[in-house]
């Protein structure tokens, strides 16, 4: 870790002013990812701006029947919030599938959005990595790439986004509210994270002088038919090899609306609206679910060690949609997959 | 201050250390510290306050050995900057016993033989105290899941679950 200055921001305008004044500054809230990356010398900010005193800690209903989640609401508080449990249990389940109780107590909603990949080479400053050092090359493409992307990758980067929360937010059609020197704007969750292309150093479309202030959920929460099914190398406290957020609105046995987003497979939460459209109007069952999986994975591409993820993803999609249709969401404590 | 080797290598201008006053209420006692911005809560406890019950394991938030309670919530002190906790109440393993009597979870760890080498134990106990206060775990599966941030390389997990169950007053 290199030496850095420490400053506190008093309000959102002050935070924006401070970050705009120093291009080497970074905001810090929970610090669970940033402090770790600084210890590894992957992040080398020379100024940290503490935003934990900003008034962004509430969860409030919006005028259109949705919910606004302050950027500083801790992951644990959000996971157990009564309105989340009642109306958006998919989000609560995804949050509880991620990290540990200690980390969830620390980590903020905004910080979770801005988590960086756990690609081994991104963390290892002795190896080339286009995300860490643009133009240096990607060590994963011809290296050990068991945990890497099967969808949307590029020749520059095959890293995956690590968040569980973001997968649920993508499925739920959330919106990210941000503020910058030019004022406030909102970004659809599915547009917030980027594919690597030729600029893998940029994870998101948030500008360097902008701050995340809130996440908004629309009214429809799919509280009846949903699941978050995460498959990983350990039973708990590990990043996803493949995870699936599935949500259905059913009319009897017919699918009125479907949501399907994947984690652990791409540089961003992977939502496929074509697969969702194909599910609409179909009978909720294995045939329709398998067809949706085929659509999602049509362009999937494996590397030396991660081709297994394509079959795994197909099976997890079908199982997750089955769990959602049966209203038997995956338990995040009893890990048996039923 | 002369630039560090790292600073010279990466050709960056790195700020000289600045010391910031921080007040922490540690195990009920107000402590005034002056720390560099990069001092973690773990280092503040161990190196500045000589409270070495809190252990450094992985130093990356993966093992849970450094778990303490900040304002009653369990956190990884290795990933917490001390300057960000100005005014906070911190409870470490040294602060759990009251009036000479062990905390019920400390006693349960002894009764249930829930440790071998003991290195992870203070983190396990602080985490368990946090878990009990959160009140979300009622089954063994839930205890195991909500203790997954604490690694025990001796493999005492069944006895750790039994100890937490005992402290929760469950059979």
Boltz contact constraints between the chains, C-beta under 6 A:
constraints:
  - contact:
      token1: [A, 1]
      token2: [B, 38]
      max_distance: 6.0
  - contact:
      token1: [A, 2]
      token2: [B, 14]
      max_distance: 6.0
  - contact:
      token1: [A, 3]
      token2: [B, 14]
      max_distance: 6.0
  - contact:
      token1: [A, 3]
      token2: [B, 15]
      max_distance: 6.0
  - contact:
      token1: [A, 3]
      token2: [B, 17]
      max_distance: 6.0
  - contact:
      token1: [A, 4]
      token2: [B, 37]
      max_distance: 6.0
  - contact:
      token1: [A, 5]
      token2: [B, 15]
      max_distance: 6.0
  - contact:
      token1: [A, 6]
      token2: [B, 37]
      max_distance: 6.0
  - contact:
      token1: [A, 6]
      token2: [B, 83]
      max_distance: 6.0
  - contact:
      token1: [A, 31]
      token2: [B, 79]
      max_distance: 6.0
  - contact:
      token1: [A, 32]
      token2: [B, 61]
      max_distance: 6.0
  - contact:
      token1: [A, 32]
      token2: [B, 79]
      max_distance: 6.0
  - contact:
      token1: [A, 35]
      token2: [B, 79]
      max_distance: 6.0
  - contact:
      token1: [A, 36]
      token2: [B, 60]
      max_distance: 6.0
  - contact:
      token1: [A, 46]
      token2: [B, 15]
      max_distance: 6.0
  - contact:
      token1: [A, 50]
      token2: [B, 84]
      max_distance: 6.0
  - contact:
      token1: [A, 100]
      token2: [B, 148]
      max_distance: 6.0
  - contact:
      token1: [A, 100]
      token2: [B, 149]
      max_distance: 6.0
  - contact:
      token1: [A, 101]
      token2: [B, 146]
      max_distance: 6.0
  - contact:
      token1: [A, 101]
      token2: [B, 149]
      max_distance: 6.0
  - contact:
      token1: [A, 102]
      token2: [B, 67]
      max_distance: 6.0
  - contact:
      token1: [A, 102]
      token2: [B, 74]
      max_distance: 6.0
  - contact:
      token1: [A, 102]
      token2: [B, 75]
      max_distance: 6.0
  - contact:
      token1: [A, 102]
      token2: [B, 76]
      max_distance: 6.0
  - contact:
      token1: [A, 102]
      token2: [B, 149]
      max_distance: 6.0
  - contact:
      token1: [A, 105]
      token2: [B, 73]
      max_distance: 6.0
  - contact:
      token1: [A, 105]
      token2: [B, 75]
      max_distance: 6.0
  - contact:
      token1: [A, 106]
      token2: [B, 75]
      max_distance: 6.0
  - contact:
      token1: [A, 236]
      token2: [B, 145]
      max_distance: 6.0
  - contact:
      token1: [A, 236]
      token2: [B, 148]
      max_distance: 6.0
  - contact:
      token1: [A, 237]
      token2: [B, 148]
      max_distance: 6.0
  - contact:
      token1: [A, 333]
      token2: [B, 141]
      max_distance: 6.0
  - contact:
      token1: [A, 333]
      token2: [B, 142]
      max_distance: 6.0
  - contact:
      token1: [A, 333]
      token2: [B, 145]
      max_distance: 6.0
  - contact:
      token1: [A, 334]
      token2: [B, 141]
      max_distance: 6.0
